[in-house]
Amino acid sequence: MHADALQTERRNAILRILRGSPVRKQDELVRLLRSQGHDVTQSSVSRDLRDLGVLKAAGRYLPPDDVNARTHGDFDTLRTFVRSVATAGTSLTVIRTTVGAAQTVAAAIDRAEWPEVVGTISGDDTIFLATDSARAQAQVVERVRGLFRV
């Protein structure tokens, strides 16, 4: 089988596994893939997870919703991790998440390419969203409250 076909098959297997049960560690995913007959290394799995847009939150890998992730992020899956949204001045919005989820939520927001957002910075449980105007900030706050129901 051609290398591209093997890669596609392996990536489809990764998504099936992640959608079927929680996977918490890459070595666990490597073991599951090998048990299905895939010849993988941890580095190839790591690269596949990155290229597929797989997120990690609350200690487990979350597969992207194939259609929604490209345009809106996988916000339904991430909703439980967002705790609050607040403004600081007229261009900074602060999103609080559960511990360890901020980078994953920020990555989903970045991938969604919201036009109001100039940039994001995330820590362990806090995300700063920068906007270029008070109007853009109001749009971001409305969008965050609607998507994450906070």
C-alpha positions as CSV (number, residue, x, y, z in Angstrom):
1,M,0.0,0.0,0.0
2,H,1.2,3.5,-0.8
3,A,2.6,5.7,2.1
4,D,-0.2,8.3,1.6
5,A,-2.9,5.6,1.8
6,L,-1.3,4.1,4.9
7,Q,-1.3,7.5,6.5
8,T,-4.9,8.2,5.6
9,E,-5.9,4.7,7.0
10,R,-3.9,5.3,10.2
11,R,-5.5,8.7,10.7
12,N,-8.9,7.4,10.2
13,A,-8.2,4.7,12.7
14,I,-7.0,7.4,15.2
15,L,-10.3,9.3,14.8
16,R,-12.4,6.1,15.2
17,I,-10.5,5.2,18.4
18,L,-10.8,8.7,19.9
19,R,-14.5,8.8,19.1
20,G,-15.1,5.4,20.5
21,S,-13.5,5.7,23.9
22,P,-11.4,8.2,26.0
23,V,-7.7,8.0,25.3
24,R,-5.5,9.8,27.9
25,K,-1.9,9.2,26.7
26,Q,-0.2,8.9,23.4
27,D,1.4,5.6,24.3
28,E,-2.1,4.2,24.9
29,L,-3.1,5.3,21.4
30,V,0.1,3.8,20.0
31,R,-0.7,0.5,21.7
32,L,-4.3,0.5,20.4
33,L,-3.2,1.3,16.8
34,R,-0.6,-1.5,16.9
35,S,-3.3,-3.9,18.1
36,Q,-5.3,-3.0,15.0
37,G,-2.3,-3.8,12.8
38,H,-0.9,-0.3,12.2
39,D,2.9,0.1,12.3
40,V,3.3,3.3,14.2
41,T,5.8,5.2,16.4
42,Q,5.0,7.7,19.1
43,S,6.4,10.5,16.9
44,S,4.2,9.5,13.9
45,V,1.1,9.4,16.2
46,S,2.1,12.8,17.7
47,R,2.4,14.3,14.2
48,D,-0.9,12.7,13.2
49,L,-2.7,14.2,16.2
50,R,-1.3,17.7,15.4
51,D,-2.2,17.4,11.7
52,L,-5.7,16.2,12.5
53,G,-6.3,19.0,14.9
54,V,-6.9,16.7,17.9
55,L,-7.2,18.7,21.1
56,K,-6.3,17.6,24.6
57,A,-8.4,18.7,27.5
58,A,-9.3,17.4,31.0
59,G,-6.6,14.8,30.5
60,R,-7.9,13.2,27.3
61,Y,-7.7,13.6,23.5
62,L,-10.7,15.1,21.8
63,P,-11.2,14.5,18.1
64,P,-12.3,17.5,16.1
65,D,-15.8,17.5,14.6
66,D,-14.6,17.2,11.0
67,V,-16.8,19.9,9.5
68,N,-17.4,22.2,12.5
69,A,-13.7,22.3,13.5
70,R,-12.7,24.1,10.3
71,T,-15.2,26.9,10.7
72,H,-16.3,27.1,14.3
73,G,-14.1,24.9,16.5
74,D,-15.2,21.9,18.5
75,F,-17.1,24.1,20.9
76,D,-19.8,21.6,21.9
77,T,-17.2,19.3,23.3
78,L,-15.3,22.1,25.0
79,R,-18.4,23.8,26.5
80,T,-18.0,22.0,29.9
81,F,-14.5,23.4,30.4
82,V,-15.4,27.2,30.1
83,R,-16.4,28.8,33.4
84,S,-16.8,32.5,32.8
85,V,-16.1,35.4,30.4
86,A,-15.3,39.0,31.5
87,T,-14.0,42.1,29.9
88,A,-10.9,44.2,30.9
89,G,-11.0,47.6,29.3
90,T,-12.3,47.8,25.7
91,S,-10.0,45.4,23.9
92,L,-9.2,42.5,26.3
93,T,-11.6,39.7,27.0
94,V,-10.8,37.1,29.7
95,I,-12.1,33.6,29.6
96,R,-11.7,31.4,32.6
97,T,-11.7,27.6,32.1
98,T,-11.2,24.5,34.3
99,V,-7.6,23.8,35.2
100,G,-5.6,22.6,32.2
101,A,-8.2,23.4,29.5
102,A,-7.3,27.0,28.5
103,Q,-4.8,26.0,25.8
104,T,-7.2,23.6,24.2
105,V,-10.1,26.1,24.2
106,A,-7.8,28.9,22.9
107,A,-6.6,26.5,20.1
108,A,-10.2,25.9,19.0
109,I,-10.8,29.7,19.0
110,D,-7.7,30.3,17.0
111,R,-8.6,27.5,14.4
112,A,-12.1,29.1,14.1
113,E,-10.4,32.3,12.9
114,W,-13.0,34.7,14.4
115,P,-12.6,38.0,12.6
116,E,-13.0,40.0,15.8
117,V,-10.0,38.4,17.5
118,V,-6.6,39.9,16.9
119,G,-4.8,37.3,19.1
120,T,-5.1,34.9,22.0
121,I,-2.8,34.1,24.9
122,S,-3.6,31.1,27.2
123,G,-2.3,29.8,30.4
124,D,-3.5,26.9,32.5
125,D,-7.0,28.1,33.2
126,T,-7.2,31.6,31.7
127,I,-7.4,32.9,28.1
128,F,-6.8,36.5,27.0
129,L,-8.5,37.4,23.7
130,A,-7.4,40.7,22.2
131,T,-9.7,42.7,20.0
132,D,-9.0,46.0,18.2
133,S,-12.2,47.9,19.3
134,A,-14.9,47.9,21.9
135,R,-17.4,46.8,19.2
136,A,-15.3,43.8,18.3
137,Q,-15.0,43.0,22.0
138,A,-18.8,43.1,22.4
139,Q,-19.1,40.7,19.5
140,V,-16.6,38.3,21.0
141,V,-18.2,38.4,24.4
142,E,-21.6,37.6,22.8
143,R,-20.1,34.8,20.7
144,V,-18.4,33.2,23.7
145,R,-21.5,33.5,25.9
146,G,-23.6,31.9,23.2
147,L,-21.2,29.1,22.3
148,F,-20.1,28.2,25.8
149,R,-23.3,29.1,27.6
150,V,-21.6,31.2,30.2
